[in-house]
C-alpha cells in the first residue's frame, strides 16, 4: 500500500478552505467571535503569514494522522511491515485489499474521529477556559465537517 501524496496535500488544504467558510461572519464567524472573546483588534494584530503557514504545517501533520485512521489496511501493513511476503499477509490483502476504501467510509471515520478525539480535547480545554457550549459546538462542528472531508479524500481517492 503506497501513500497517496496528492491526496495528503489536498486533504491538508481542507482545514483552511472549510475554516474560511465556517468562520466567515456570514456563517459562524460572529457567533464564534462572541463565544471565544475574540475581537477585531485581536484578529488584526496577528501575523497572518505565520498563522496560515503554521496552520498548513499542522494540517499536513493532521492529514498524515487521518490517513492512518480512515484506511484500515494501513494497520495490516504495519503489522506485516517486516514480512510483507508472508502468506498470511498476502491472503489478508487479497481478501480485504480495498474493502472499505470509499469516500463515505472515510467521511464516517473522520467524523467519528472528531467526536471521540476533538470533542473531548476541545471540551476539556473549553471547560477550564470557562467557554460556553456555543463555543464548543462551533469548534467541534467545524472539526467534524473538516475531518469528514479530509477522511473522504484520503480514503476514497485511490
Backbone as a chain_set.jsonl record, in Angstrom:
{"seq": "XXXXXXXXXXXXXXXXXXXXXXXXXXXXXXXXXXXXXXXXXXXXXXXXXXXXXXXXXXXXXXXXXXXXXXXXXXXXXXXXXXXXXXXXXXXXXXXXXXXXXXXXXXXXXXXXXXXXXXXXXXXXXXXXXXXXXXXXXXXXXXXXXXXXXXXXXXXXXX", "coords": {"N": [[0.853, -1.173, 0.0], [0.707, 2.067, -0.991], [1.46, 5.423, -0.07], [-0.755, 8.002, -0.798], [0.307, 10.751, -1.947], [-0.631, 13.064, -3.214], [-3.315, 13.096, -2.4], [-2.902, 13.51, 0.325], [-1.813, 16.098, 0.276], [-3.989, 17.584, -0.796], [-5.927, 17.045, 1.169], [-4.702, 18.29, 3.327], [-5.091, 20.937, 2.814], [-7.727, 21.341, 3.209], [-8.625, 22.12, 5.926], [-8.079, 24.889, 5.868], [-9.705, 25.894, 3.792], [-12.311, 25.09, 4.606], [-12.38, 26.372, 7.057], [-12.243, 29.061, 6.242], [-14.768, 29.412, 5.21], [-16.465, 28.491, 7.324], [-15.837, 30.112, 9.565], [-16.465, 32.571, 8.618], [-18.002, 35.766, 8.876], [-20.65, 35.707, 7.928], [-21.453, 33.158, 8.309], [-20.591, 31.294, 10.81], [-18.871, 33.041, 12.008], [-19.324, 35.529, 13.477], [-20.747, 34.59, 15.722], [-18.849, 32.817, 16.745], [-16.757, 34.621, 17.372], [-17.943, 36.12, 19.434], [-18.482, 34.065, 21.318], [-15.904, 33.149, 21.846], [-14.561, 35.331, 22.748], [-13.088, 36.824, 21.062], [-11.838, 39.663, 19.314], [-12.074, 42.258, 16.81], [-9.747, 43.765, 16.856], [-7.871, 41.984, 17.998], [-7.816, 40.085, 15.974], [-6.715, 41.539, 13.841], [-4.225, 42.024, 14.873], [-2.533, 39.856, 14.66], [0.115, 38.01, 12.963], [-0.517, 37.255, 9.88], [0.708, 35.707, 7.884], [2.397, 33.976, 9.315], [0.482, 32.698, 10.895], [-1.131, 31.348, 8.954], [0.869, 29.849, 7.705], [1.882, 28.156, 9.77], [-0.506, 26.895, 10.357], [-0.891, 25.444, 7.985], [1.301, 23.65, 8.081], [0.626, 22.208, 10.424], [-1.769, 21.159, 9.496], [-0.873, 19.395, 7.535], [0.386, 17.525, 9.171], [-1.882, 16.601, 10.492], [-3.31, 15.507, 8.315], [-1.682, 13.316, 7.636], [-2.051, 11.79, 9.934], [-4.846, 11.342, 9.931], [-5.034, 9.857, 7.629], [-4.037, 7.291, 8.351], [-6.012, 6.652, 10.13], [-8.405, 6.389, 8.708], [-7.974, 4.587, 6.658], [-8.029, 1.364, 6.862], [-6.388, -0.68, 6.026], [-3.833, 0.195, 6.369], [-3.105, -0.385, 8.99], [-2.928, -3.182, 8.881], [-0.821, -3.443, 7.133], [1.202, -2.286, 8.633], [1.439, -4.149, 10.685], [2.525, -6.255, 9.275], [4.896, -5.287, 8.416], [7.595, -6.102, 8.608], [7.491, -8.473, 7.231], [6.211, -8.629, 4.526], [5.924, -10.466, 2.591], [4.8, -12.666, 3.634], [2.569, -15.444, 3.719], [0.185, -15.181, 5.138], [-0.211, -12.403, 5.293], [-0.415, -11.769, 2.563], [-2.718, -13.238, 1.937], [-4.599, -11.923, 3.549], [-4.592, -9.325, 2.405], [-5.402, -9.983, -0.158], [-8.01, -10.825, 0.274], [-9.182, -8.656, 1.688], [-8.208, -6.336, 0.561], [-9.133, -3.776, -0.74], [-11.406, -3.269, 0.68], [-13.8, -1.253, 2.2], [-12.738, 1.112, 1.197], [-13.694, 3.91, 0.458], [-15.258, 7.084, -0.309], [-17.387, 7.688, 1.407], [-16.957, 5.969, 3.603], [-14.516, 6.946, 4.545], [-15.316, 9.539, 5.251], [-17.119, 8.966, 7.309], [-15.403, 7.82, 9.281], [-13.704, 9.984, 9.679], [-15.484, 11.832, 10.826], [-16.189, 10.375, 13.123], [-13.724, 10.368, 14.369], [-13.533, 13.075, 15.017], [-15.609, 13.27, 16.854], [-14.789, 11.535, 18.949], [-12.182, 12.298, 19.551], [-11.605, 15.074, 19.046], [-13.813, 16.432, 20.274], [-13.604, 15.629, 23.092], [-11.008, 16.737, 23.697], [-11.156, 19.518, 22.947], [-13.432, 20.134, 24.412], [-12.663, 19.704, 27.119], [-10.594, 21.639, 27.344], [-12.144, 23.957, 26.853], [-13.898, 23.93, 29.03], [-12.169, 24.459, 31.193], [-11.261, 26.909, 30.372], [-13.463, 28.358, 30.729], [-15.369, 28.607, 28.726], [-18.408, 28.629, 26.845], [-21.129, 26.38, 25.871], [-21.839, 27.002, 23.233], [-19.45, 27.879, 22.082], [-17.97, 25.491, 22.191], [-19.602, 23.856, 20.554], [-19.505, 25.22, 18.019], [-16.773, 25.036, 17.326], [-16.206, 22.233, 17.516], [-18.051, 21.216, 15.682], [-17.055, 22.388, 13.357], [-14.604, 20.963, 13.159], [-15.627, 18.423, 12.882], [-16.902, 18.477, 10.373], [-14.674, 19.204, 8.814], [-12.797, 17.086, 9.295], [-14.311, 14.973, 8.34], [-14.451, 15.575, 5.612], [-11.715, 15.538, 5.0], [-11.147, 12.845, 5.649], [-12.782, 11.561, 3.769], [-11.54, 12.29, 1.359], [-8.97, 11.18, 1.699], [-9.471, 8.423, 2.102], [-11.134, 7.656, -0.025], [-9.874, 8.4, -2.386], [-8.179, 6.692, -4.535]], "CA": [[0.0, 0.0, 0.0], [1.526, 3.267, -1.095], [0.863, 6.659, 0.42], [-1.22, 8.875, -1.867], [0.845, 12.059, -1.567], [-1.528, 14.112, -3.715], [-4.472, 13.126, -1.505], [-2.432, 14.13, 1.565], [-1.696, 17.541, 0.013], [-5.341, 18.145, -0.926], [-6.569, 16.964, 2.488], [-4.068, 19.265, 4.22], [-5.605, 22.276, 2.494], [-9.145, 21.366, 3.6], [-8.939, 22.967, 7.086], [-8.042, 26.308, 5.505], [-10.9, 26.225, 2.998], [-13.512, 24.963, 5.437], [-12.298, 27.438, 8.052], [-12.578, 30.342, 5.603], [-16.232, 29.456, 5.094], [-17.092, 28.262, 8.624], [-15.627, 31.239, 10.473], [-16.871, 33.798, 7.947], [-19.07, 36.433, 9.653], [-21.978, 35.375, 7.423], [-21.777, 31.792, 8.702], [-20.471, 31.207, 12.27], [-17.806, 33.936, 12.454], [-19.74, 36.455, 14.535], [-21.079, 33.807, 16.917], [-17.579, 32.322, 17.285], [-16.047, 35.75, 17.982], [-18.605, 36.417, 20.708], [-18.301, 32.939, 22.24], [-14.493, 32.972, 22.187], [-13.997, 36.566, 23.279], [-12.227, 37.393, 20.027], [-12.213, 40.999, 18.858], [-11.475, 42.673, 15.529], [-8.388, 44.225, 17.143], [-7.035, 40.792, 18.143], [-7.664, 39.471, 14.649], [-5.807, 42.368, 13.045], [-2.898, 42.115, 15.493], [-1.731, 38.67, 14.378], [0.892, 37.919, 11.73], [-1.33, 36.331, 9.083], [1.582, 34.768, 7.167], [2.816, 32.964, 10.282], [-0.705, 31.938, 11.283], [-1.5, 30.432, 7.873], [1.988, 28.933, 7.481], [1.867, 27.137, 10.82], [-1.736, 26.132, 10.156], [-0.669, 24.496, 6.897], [2.185, 22.598, 8.597], [-0.177, 21.379, 11.33], [-2.757, 20.458, 8.676], [-0.178, 18.255, 6.931], [0.519, 16.529, 10.237], [-3.222, 16.044, 10.691], [-3.651, 14.681, 7.154], [-0.974, 12.041, 7.777], [-2.701, 11.038, 11.012], [-6.181, 10.935, 9.487], [-4.828, 8.812, 6.627], [-3.957, 6.006, 9.048], [-7.254, 6.403, 10.866], [-9.523, 6.069, 7.821], [-7.616, 3.473, 5.777], [-7.748, 0.27, 7.796], [-5.331, -1.533, 5.503], [-2.562, 0.708, 6.881], [-2.797, -1.151, 10.201], [-2.499, -4.525, 8.473], [0.516, -3.314, 6.549], [2.137, -2.022, 9.73], [1.673, -5.417, 11.373], [3.32, -7.135, 8.422], [5.986, -4.471, 7.869], [8.84, -6.856, 8.489], [7.336, -9.659, 6.402], [5.104, -8.435, 3.583], [5.857, -11.632, 1.706], [4.206, -13.806, 4.327], [1.337, -15.944, 3.121], [-0.972, -14.652, 5.862], [-0.423, -11.014, 4.876], [-0.902, -11.809, 1.184], [-4.108, -13.706, 1.966], [-5.411, -10.84, 4.113], [-4.711, -8.247, 1.422], [-6.181, -10.48, -1.281], [-9.417, -10.862, 0.665], [-9.695, -7.387, 2.198], [-7.381, -5.278, 0.0], [-9.752, -2.463, -0.897], [-12.674, -3.203, 1.391], [-13.992, -0.002, 2.953], [-11.974, 2.214, 0.619], [-14.659, 4.757, -0.241], [-15.39, 8.434, 0.231], [-18.318, 7.645, 2.525], [-16.313, 5.322, 4.745], [-13.538, 7.901, 5.071], [-16.047, 10.628, 5.903], [-17.646, 8.431, 8.567], [-14.328, 7.698, 10.263], [-13.259, 11.331, 10.011], [-16.464, 12.387, 11.772], [-16.039, 9.642, 14.381], [-12.5, 10.897, 14.981], [-13.856, 14.375, 15.622], [-16.468, 13.035, 18.01], [-14.109, 10.857, 20.044], [-10.895, 12.911, 19.871], [-11.688, 16.529, 19.085], [-14.767, 16.858, 21.294], [-13.037, 15.582, 24.445], [-9.882, 17.658, 23.867], [-11.652, 20.901, 22.963], [-14.385, 20.268, 25.513], [-11.914, 19.86, 28.367], [-9.981, 22.971, 27.327], [-13.186, 24.978, 26.954], [-14.396, 23.949, 30.402], [-11.207, 25.15, 32.049], [-11.183, 28.3, 29.907], [-14.774, 28.93, 31.039], [-16.105, 28.878, 27.483], [-19.732, 28.023, 26.878], [-21.498, 25.321, 24.942], [-21.834, 27.505, 21.864], [-18.041, 27.863, 21.664], [-17.62, 24.089, 21.958], [-20.348, 23.378, 19.396], [-18.999, 25.821, 16.776], [-15.449, 24.494, 17.008], [-16.262, 20.787, 17.282], [-18.765, 21.0, 14.422], [-16.078, 22.711, 12.3], [-13.674, 19.851, 13.011], [-16.363, 17.254, 12.393], [-17.035, 18.67, 8.92], [-13.332, 19.211, 8.225], [-12.219, 15.738, 9.319], [-15.108, 14.12, 7.446], [-13.996, 15.845, 4.244], [-10.346, 15.017, 4.888], [-11.239, 11.391, 5.628], [-13.349, 11.155, 2.478], [-10.488, 12.456, 0.335], [-7.876, 10.237, 1.931], [-9.911, 7.025, 1.971], [-11.78, 7.39, -1.301], [-9.008, 8.721, -3.527], [-7.245, 5.565, -4.67]], "C": [[0.896, 1.234, 0.0], [0.75, 4.48, -0.618], [0.479, 7.529, -0.773], [-0.854, 10.315, -1.486], [-0.07, 13.182, -2.032], [-2.777, 14.231, -2.844], [-4.106, 13.77, -0.172], [-2.363, 15.651, 1.39], [-3.081, 18.188, -0.052], [-6.048, 18.143, 0.429], [-5.989, 18.0, 3.446], [-4.567, 20.685, 3.978], [-7.051, 22.441, 2.97], [-9.416, 22.24, 4.825], [-8.936, 24.463, 6.773], [-9.296, 26.716, 4.741], [-12.173, 26.161, 3.84], [-13.528, 26.074, 6.478], [-12.663, 28.8, 7.482], [-14.085, 30.502, 5.458], [-16.877, 29.44, 6.477], [-17.024, 29.505, 9.52], [-15.867, 32.59, 9.802], [-17.989, 34.434, 8.765], [-20.484, 36.085, 9.185], [-22.394, 33.942, 7.793], [-21.721, 31.726, 10.237], [-19.46, 32.189, 12.845], [-18.193, 34.859, 13.59], [-20.061, 35.719, 15.828], [-19.806, 33.272, 17.571], [-16.81, 33.444, 17.981], [-16.638, 36.071, 19.356], [-18.33, 35.321, 21.732], [-16.853, 32.789, 22.705], [-13.873, 34.198, 22.839], [-13.038, 37.231, 22.306], [-12.762, 38.766, 19.625], [-11.561, 41.271, 17.508], [-10.03, 43.1, 15.741], [-7.427, 43.041, 17.295], [-6.784, 40.14, 16.789], [-6.646, 40.23, 13.814], [-4.393, 42.39, 13.6], [-1.99, 40.942, 15.142], [-0.976, 38.771, 13.06], [0.24, 36.833, 10.869], [-0.482, 35.305, 8.331], [2.034, 33.638, 8.098], [1.631, 32.079, 10.656], [-1.071, 30.916, 10.202], [-0.384, 29.431, 7.587], [2.012, 27.803, 8.496], [0.614, 26.274, 10.698], [-1.549, 25.086, 9.059], [0.242, 23.347, 7.334], [1.407, 21.648, 9.507], [-1.231, 20.579, 10.561], [-2.136, 19.271, 7.951], [0.004, 17.148, 7.964], [-0.811, 15.829, 10.471], [-3.603, 15.119, 9.542], [-2.944, 13.328, 7.217], [-1.628, 11.176, 8.847], [-4.059, 10.506, 10.591], [-6.067, 9.817, 8.456], [-4.795, 7.434, 7.284], [-5.239, 5.64, 9.769], [-8.372, 5.914, 9.939], [-9.235, 4.918, 6.865], [-7.157, 2.32, 6.656], [-6.626, -0.636, 7.311], [-3.952, -1.065, 5.97], [-2.152, -0.082, 8.118], [-2.307, -2.544, 9.854], [-1.09, -4.465, 7.903], [1.554, -3.044, 7.63], [2.451, -3.299, 10.495], [2.605, -6.319, 10.582], [4.572, -6.439, 7.885], [7.279, -5.253, 7.674], [8.716, -8.048, 7.56], [6.116, -9.523, 5.485], [4.938, -9.622, 2.631], [5.212, -12.841, 2.383], [2.885, -14.179, 3.664], [0.105, -15.358, 3.817], [-1.254, -13.204, 5.472], [-0.972, -10.959, 3.451], [-2.369, -12.23, 1.137], [-5.037, -12.622, 2.511], [-5.645, -9.75, 3.067], [-5.508, -8.694, 0.198], [-7.677, -10.453, -0.959], [-9.977, -9.491, 1.015], [-9.0, -6.165, 1.6], [-8.0, -3.899, -0.088], [-11.132, -2.359, -0.25], [-12.692, -1.923, 2.224], [-13.102, 1.125, 2.461], [-12.946, 3.04, -0.213], [-14.695, 6.126, 0.415], [-16.29, 8.432, 1.468], [-17.706, 7.043, 3.778], [-15.287, 6.258, 5.38], [-14.209, 9.049, 5.802], [-16.587, 10.176, 7.258], [-16.557, 8.374, 9.626], [-13.715, 9.045, 10.62], [-14.179, 11.973, 11.037], [-16.382, 11.691, 13.124], [-14.785, 10.122, 15.117], [-12.745, 12.234, 15.664], [-14.662, 14.175, 16.896], [-15.687, 12.484, 19.204], [-12.732, 11.407, 20.389], [-11.017, 14.425, 20.039], [-12.628, 17.001, 20.189], [-14.183, 16.758, 22.706], [-11.915, 16.599, 24.661], [-10.366, 19.105, 23.934], [-12.628, 21.131, 24.111], [-13.694, 20.48, 26.849], [-11.272, 21.243, 28.429], [-11.019, 24.057, 27.539], [-13.744, 25.063, 28.372], [-13.456, 24.721, 31.323], [-11.005, 26.61, 31.639], [-12.475, 29.061, 30.171], [-15.513, 29.388, 29.79], [-17.425, 28.118, 27.538], [-19.934, 26.937, 25.837], [-21.486, 25.761, 23.496], [-20.417, 27.493, 21.286], [-17.619, 26.433, 21.312], [-18.309, 23.584, 20.689], [-19.767, 23.923, 18.089], [-17.675, 25.186, 16.38], [-15.469, 22.995, 16.724], [-16.992, 20.482, 15.972], [-17.864, 21.328, 13.232], [-15.143, 21.528, 12.072], [-14.367, 18.587, 12.53], [-16.51, 17.33, 10.874], [-15.668, 18.548, 8.252], [-12.732, 17.808, 8.177], [-13.017, 14.765, 8.459], [-14.662, 14.334, 6.002], [-12.586, 15.307, 4.041], [-10.368, 13.494, 4.79], [-11.785, 10.873, 4.31], [-12.303, 11.22, 1.381], [-9.432, 11.361, 0.488], [-8.258, 8.778, 1.716], [-10.438, 6.701, 0.575], [-10.916, 7.591, -2.521], [-7.948, 7.648, -3.647], [-6.383, 5.703, -5.892]], "O": [[1.734, 1.411, 0.884], [-0.472, 4.545, -0.753], [1.299, 7.766, -1.659], [-1.609, 11.0, -0.795], [-0.261, 14.159, -1.307], [-3.245, 15.338, -2.577], [-4.914, 14.499, 0.402], [-2.806, 16.399, 2.261], [-3.312, 19.225, 0.571], [-6.693, 19.126, 0.796], [-6.711, 18.532, 4.29], [-4.467, 21.537, 4.86], [-7.535, 23.564, 3.113], [-10.352, 23.04, 4.791], [-9.713, 25.219, 7.356], [-9.881, 27.764, 5.015], [-13.006, 27.066, 3.792], [-14.579, 26.654, 6.751], [-13.312, 29.604, 8.151], [-14.611, 31.609, 5.571], [-17.734, 30.272, 6.775], [-18.01, 29.895, 10.145], [-15.514, 33.632, 10.353], [-18.842, 33.723, 9.296], [-21.425, 36.163, 9.976], [-23.551, 33.563, 7.611], [-22.701, 32.068, 10.899], [-19.211, 32.175, 14.051], [-17.461, 34.964, 14.574], [-19.688, 36.173, 16.91], [-19.687, 33.27, 18.796], [-16.268, 33.238, 19.067], [-15.902, 36.269, 20.322], [-17.985, 35.609, 22.878], [-16.603, 32.353, 23.829], [-12.789, 34.12, 23.416], [-12.262, 38.106, 22.691], [-13.971, 38.998, 19.601], [-10.611, 40.592, 17.118], [-9.175, 42.828, 14.898], [-6.306, 43.079, 16.787], [-5.672, 39.699, 16.498], [-5.806, 39.621, 13.152], [-3.455, 42.735, 12.882], [-0.776, 41.041, 15.318], [-1.367, 39.513, 12.159], [0.428, 35.641, 11.11], [-0.904, 34.162, 8.159], [2.049, 32.473, 7.7], [1.759, 30.857, 10.725], [-1.296, 29.746, 10.509], [-0.664, 28.278, 7.259], [2.145, 26.634, 8.133], [0.668, 25.063, 10.912], [-2.01, 23.954, 9.204], [-0.016, 22.193, 6.994], [1.517, 20.429, 9.377], [-1.548, 19.449, 10.933], [-2.794, 18.247, 7.768], [-0.199, 15.972, 7.663], [-0.86, 14.609, 10.629], [-4.166, 14.05, 9.776], [-3.541, 12.303, 6.887], [-1.745, 9.962, 8.681], [-4.389, 9.351, 10.862], [-6.914, 8.925, 8.415], [-5.46, 6.51, 6.816], [-5.522, 4.464, 9.994], [-9.201, 5.103, 10.352], [-10.167, 4.33, 6.316], [-6.024, 2.308, 7.136], [-5.977, -1.296, 8.123], [-3.003, -1.848, 5.967], [-0.978, -0.415, 8.278], [-1.364, -3.039, 10.472], [-0.267, -5.343, 8.166], [2.679, -3.535, 7.539], [3.59, -3.516, 10.908], [3.39, -7.067, 11.165], [5.233, -6.962, 6.987], [7.973, -5.073, 6.673], [9.734, -8.593, 7.133], [5.117, -10.222, 5.657], [3.918, -9.747, 1.954], [5.091, -13.907, 1.78], [2.182, -13.327, 3.12], [-0.9, -15.072, 3.167], [-2.415, -12.817, 5.335], [-1.89, -10.19, 3.166], [-3.165, -11.656, 0.394], [-6.136, -12.426, 1.994], [-6.777, -9.307, 2.873], [-6.208, -7.89, -0.417], [-8.501, -10.104, -1.804], [-11.121, -9.188, 0.678], [-9.192, -5.055, 2.096], [-7.439, -2.94, 0.443], [-11.924, -1.478, -0.586], [-11.704, -1.571, 2.868], [-12.747, 2.01, 3.239], [-13.017, 2.891, -1.433], [-14.229, 6.308, 1.54], [-15.989, 9.097, 2.459], [-17.912, 7.545, 4.883], [-15.198, 6.352, 6.604], [-13.734, 9.486, 6.85], [-16.52, 10.918, 8.237], [-16.762, 8.831, 10.75], [-13.254, 9.232, 11.745], [-13.718, 12.583, 12.001], [-16.494, 12.342, 14.163], [-14.791, 10.262, 16.34], [-12.23, 12.492, 16.752], [-14.419, 14.842, 17.901], [-15.897, 12.915, 20.337], [-12.161, 11.029, 21.413], [-10.587, 14.984, 21.047], [-12.268, 17.887, 20.963], [-14.262, 17.73, 23.457], [-11.875, 17.256, 25.701], [-10.027, 19.833, 24.867], [-12.644, 22.206, 24.71], [-14.098, 21.344, 27.628], [-11.386, 21.941, 29.437], [-10.799, 24.981, 28.322], [-14.031, 26.156, 28.86], [-13.898, 25.536, 32.132], [-10.626, 27.444, 32.461], [-12.577, 30.252, 29.879], [-16.191, 30.415, 29.792], [-17.533, 27.087, 28.202], [-19.046, 26.623, 25.044], [-21.154, 24.969, 22.614], [-20.221, 27.133, 20.125], [-16.995, 26.193, 20.278], [-17.672, 22.954, 19.845], [-19.558, 23.159, 17.146], [-17.48, 24.836, 15.216], [-14.817, 22.536, 15.787], [-16.587, 19.583, 15.235], [-17.898, 20.633, 12.217], [-14.911, 21.13, 10.931], [-13.757, 17.768, 11.844], [-16.266, 16.347, 10.174], [-15.527, 17.865, 7.238], [-12.218, 17.385, 7.141], [-12.448, 13.824, 7.905], [-14.512, 13.37, 5.252], [-12.299, 14.687, 3.017], [-9.685, 12.916, 3.945], [-11.31, 9.864, 3.79], [-12.194, 10.304, 0.565], [-9.056, 10.704, -0.483], [-7.461, 7.991, 1.206], [-10.216, 5.607, 0.057], [-11.186, 7.021, -3.579], [-6.935, 7.684, -2.948], [-5.543, 4.842, -6.156]]}, "num_chains": 1, "name": "protein.A"}
